[in-house]
């Protein structure tokens, strides 16, 4: 395998992930019948998810286009803007998934009391 084919493979993978994100944003949530959590998860912003998918597709186009494509710089800038915009729209959902905080932190250990 030549080193020049690596951006093509990476571009195909990133483009596939972007297309899957766009498809997931456009389809309805019919897989889960009821929420099993005690506290329901915050709803994701579908428009933000589609923006992240479009940003990934733009980045994939820049990878596949390499240095020979005339608009690779424009594709990278547009992809970055779309990715950041989509992440900002889904910021609370992403924080909830990554953080998994059930309660707000008070600064004290579990079960301890403040001594006055």
C-alpha positions in Angstrom: 0.0 0.0 0.0 1.4 3.4 -1.0 1.3 6.3 1.4 -0.7 8.3 -1.1 -3.7 6.1 -0.7 -4.0 6.8 3.0 -6.0 10.1 2.6 -8.4 8.3 0.2 -9.1 5.6 2.8 -9.4 8.2 5.6 -11.7 10.3 3.4 -13.9 7.4 2.6 -14.2 6.5 6.3 -14.9 10.0 7.4 -17.4 10.5 4.6 -19.2 7.3 5.6 -19.4 8.4 9.2 -20.8 11.8 8.0 -23.4 10.2 5.8 -24.5 7.9 8.7 -24.8 11.0 11.0 -27.0 12.7 8.4 -29.2 9.6 8.0 -29.5 9.3 11.8 -30.5 12.9 12.0 -33.2 12.5 9.4 -34.8 9.3 10.7 -37.1 9.0 13.7 -36.3 7.3 17.0 -38.5 4.2 16.8 -36.0 1.7 18.1 -36.4 2.5 21.8 -40.0 2.1 23.1 -39.6 3.6 26.6 -36.8 5.2 28.5 -35.2 2.9 31.1 -33.3 5.6 33.0 -34.5 7.2 36.2 -33.8 10.7 34.7 -34.5 11.0 31.0 -31.6 12.0 28.8 -31.7 15.4 27.2 -33.1 15.4 23.6 -30.5 15.8 20.9 -30.8 18.6 18.3 -31.4 16.9 15.0 -30.4 20.0 13.0 -27.1 20.1 14.9 -26.4 16.4 14.2 -27.0 17.0 10.5 -24.6 19.9 10.6 -21.9 17.7 12.2 -22.6 15.1 9.4 -22.3 17.8 6.7 -19.1 19.0 8.3 -17.7 15.5 8.2 -18.6 15.1 4.6 -16.9 18.4 3.7 -13.7 17.2 5.5 -13.9 13.9 3.7 -14.1 15.8 0.4 -11.0 17.7 1.3 -9.2 14.5 2.2 -10.1 12.8 -1.0 -9.3 15.9 -3.1 -5.8 16.1 -1.5 -3.6 18.9 -2.9 -4.8 18.7 -6.5 -8.4 19.8 -5.8 -8.9 23.5 -6.2 -11.4 23.9 -3.4 -9.9 21.8 -0.7 -9.2 24.9 1.5 -12.8 26.1 1.2 -14.0 22.6 2.0 -11.9 22.5 5.2 -13.0 25.9 6.3 -16.7 25.0 5.6 -16.3 21.7 7.3 -14.8 23.3 10.4 -17.5 25.9 10.6 -20.3 23.2 10.2 -18.7 20.9 12.8 -18.3 23.7 15.4 -21.8 25.0 14.7 -23.3 21.5 15.1 -21.3 20.8 18.3 -22.5 24.1 19.8 -26.1 23.2 19.0 -25.7 19.8 20.7 -23.5 21.0 23.5 -25.8 20.1 26.4 -26.5 16.7 25.0 -22.8 15.9 24.5 -22.0 17.1 28.0 -24.8 14.9 29.3 -23.5 11.8 27.4 -19.9 12.3 28.3 -20.3 13.6 31.8 -23.0 11.3 33.0 -23.7 13.6 36.0 -26.9 12.6 37.8 -26.7 15.4 40.3 -24.9 18.7 40.3 -21.7 18.6 42.3 -21.7 20.4 45.6 -18.0 20.2 46.3 -18.3 17.8 49.2 -17.7 14.1 49.3 -20.7 11.7 49.2 -22.3 11.4 52.6 -20.1 14.0 54.2 -21.3 17.2 56.0 -19.8 20.6 56.2 -18.3 21.4 59.6 -19.0 24.9 60.9 
